[in-house]
Amino acid sequence: MSDAPKKSRSPDFDLCVLNPQDGQKGRIGAAWLNEDGSISIVLNRCVVLTEQDGFSIRLFRKDP
């Protein structure tokens, strides 16, 4: 069962890890807005998420 977009289209967001202390971010995936208002997220291959104090995962809207 997958909620990934059915039509092939560009992502609406970049999924990034953000270090708020220095503002650096790294792209770890992508996200799409669904018709029902939910968001589908896909991680890049080989991405491993580990907990680190101060870091956050955020969506950044892509420019149209």
N, C-alpha and C positions, 0 to 999 in steps of 0.2 A: 504494500500500500504506500503510495507516494503522493504528496501534495505538491510536488514540483510542477512548475508551469507546463501546461500541455502544449502550448505553441512555443516554437523556438523564437525567443525574443531576448533582447539585451536585458541584463539585470537593472532593477531600479535603484539598487543600493550596492555599495561596497561594504563588506563585513570586515572590520579592522580591529586589531588590538591596539589600544591607546595607552601610552605612558603619560599620565597627566603632569608629571613633574617637568618633562622637557617637551611635551607635545608631539613626540615622535609616534608614528603609527605604522603598522605593517598590515597589509591586506592578507586576510586568511580565507576569504570566500566571497560569496555574492548572495543577494536576496532579491526577491520579487514580491510585489504587492499582488494579492489575489483579489478576485472579484468580490469575495465575501468580507474583505477588510483584513484578513489574516496575512501573514508574511511567511513565505517559504524561504528557507536558508539552505545553501549548499556550501560545505567546506571544501577548500582546495585539497587536492590529494596530499597525503602524508602529513597533514596538519595534526599536531597533538596539542591539546589544550591542557595546561597545568595552571594551578592557582598560584598567583603571585600578588603580594600586597601592593595596592595602589594601581594596578593595571586594570583596565576595563575593556569589554568588548562592546563596540558601538557600530551602528549603521550610519553610513554617510551617503546621502542622496547623490546619485550621479547626475551630472549636468545633462539636460535634454538635448 
